[in-house]
Amino acid sequence: MQFAGSHIISVDQFERADIEAIFAVADRMEPYAHRRKITRVLDGAILGSMFFEPSTRTRVSFGCAFNLLGGHVRETTGFEHSAIAKGESLYDTARVISGYSDIITMRHPEPGSVTEFANASRVPVLNGGDGSNEHPSQALLDLYTIKLEMQGRGGGIDRIRIALIGDLRFGRTVHSLCKLLSLYRDIDVLLISPPELKMPGEIVATMREAGHSVTETENLAAHIGNVDIAYSTRLQEERFGSQEDADRYRGRFRLNHHFYTQHCDPNTVIMHPLPRDSRAVANELDNDLNDNPNLAIFRQADNGVLVRMALFAMVLEVVDQIDNDSRGVNWYTGSRFQKPAP
C-alpha cells in the first residue's frame, strides 16, 4: 500500500510486503523508543488523540510514540468530555479536529465508526479500536512480538503453532491478528474458547483459505501442549448484554504456573494484549507467571511504541529523516527494556 497520507483502518489494507516494511522501520525505531537517542523529526506536528472508550496502553503508547518523534499530543477521552455528548455528529467532529491536527488516532465502541470518522477527516486517521471489529495497530505489534520472540529461538512467523485462548467472538485483537497471520505460510492455529465465544466463521474461513490448519475446541489442557505461542485474551465483558451474561464465562481458561508446567512445552511464549483481568473470579493469566522468562506480555506492550512510531513515520513520510538530527539522551535511562528469552 501507499502509506504516505493514508488512513490505517483495517489490517485488510496490508499485504505481506507492507508488514515487512513496517517491521523494518520499527527495528530502526529501537534506540529512540528505548530512550538511547532523541529525534525531533515531527517537531511542530500535532496528534489529535480521540479515545471515546477506556484505554491505557493504546492511548498512552500512541501518544508516547508521537512524542518520541518530537510531536505534540492533544487528547480527548470519553464522550462526556467531547461535543459528541451535546449531539455533535462524527462527521462534524472529524471536520473540526482534523483542522487542528496533522494526524488523528481514534477509538470508538461502535464497529465501523472509525471508518465513518476517517471519511470526513482532512488528515490521516489511525484506528485504535472500533468496538468488536478491529484493532490493527495491536495486531501489528502482536505479530512483531511473535517475529522477535521466534527470531530469538531461530525461527520466524511462517510455520508457527499458535493457540488463541478465551473470548474469540468479541476480542478484536485476535480478529485482526488472524487476518495478518493469513498472509503467512503453513500455520497451525488452535482456537480455544466456549462455543458461544468462538471465532467468527468468516475469519476461520479466511485462515483455512490461506492454507492454515485450524482447530476449534474448548479443551485447553488437551490441546495446549505443542504450541510456540499461547495467546490469552480478556473476557470482553463490555460487549455483553449484562454482567450476568459475562460472568458465565469468567475464569474458564486460566493459565498459571502449575498449568503451564503440567501442560505446556517449556519454550511456549505467553502473550496477552492486556489488560489482564487479575481479579480472583477471572485471573486468566496468573501473577505467578510473572517471573517466567517466556512471559512476553510486557515486551509485547513495549513493542507497541516501536510499531506505532513506525506507522506515524510512514504515514507522515519522515522515515528518511529520522536520523538527521538525532542525538543521545542526557538523563539516566536504566535498563527497563528486556530482551526476548533465549
Salt bridges, closest charged atoms under 4 A:
ASP12 OD2 - LYS179 NZ 3.59
GLU20 OE2 - ARG16 NE 3.04
ASP27 OD2 - LYS147 NZ 3.85
GLU30 OE2 - HIS34 ND1 2.95
GLU30 OE1 - ARG36 NH2 2.32
GLU53 OE1 - ARG172 NH1 3.17
GLU53 OE2 - ARG239 NH1 2.86
GLU75 OE1 - ARG59 NH1 3.15
GLU80 OE2 - HIS81 NE2 3.59
GLU134 OE2 - LYS179 NZ 3.34
GLU149 OE1 - ARG153 NH1 3.45
GLU149 OE2 - ARG299 NE 2.72
ASP158 OD2 - ARG16 NH2 2.93
ASP158 OD2 - ARG185 NH2 3.13
GLU218 OE1 - ARG252 NH2 3.58
ASP228 OD1 - ARG161 NH2 2.80
GLU237 OE2 - ARG250 NH1 3.27
GLU237 OE2 - ARG279 NH2 2.95
GLU238 OE2 - ARG234 NH2 2.97
ASP247 OD1 - ARG250 NH2 2.88
ASP277 OD2 - ARG250 NH1 3.55
ASP277 OD2 - ARG279 NH2 2.70
GLU284 OE2 - HIS272 NE2 2.96
ASP323 OD2 - ARG28 NH2 3.32
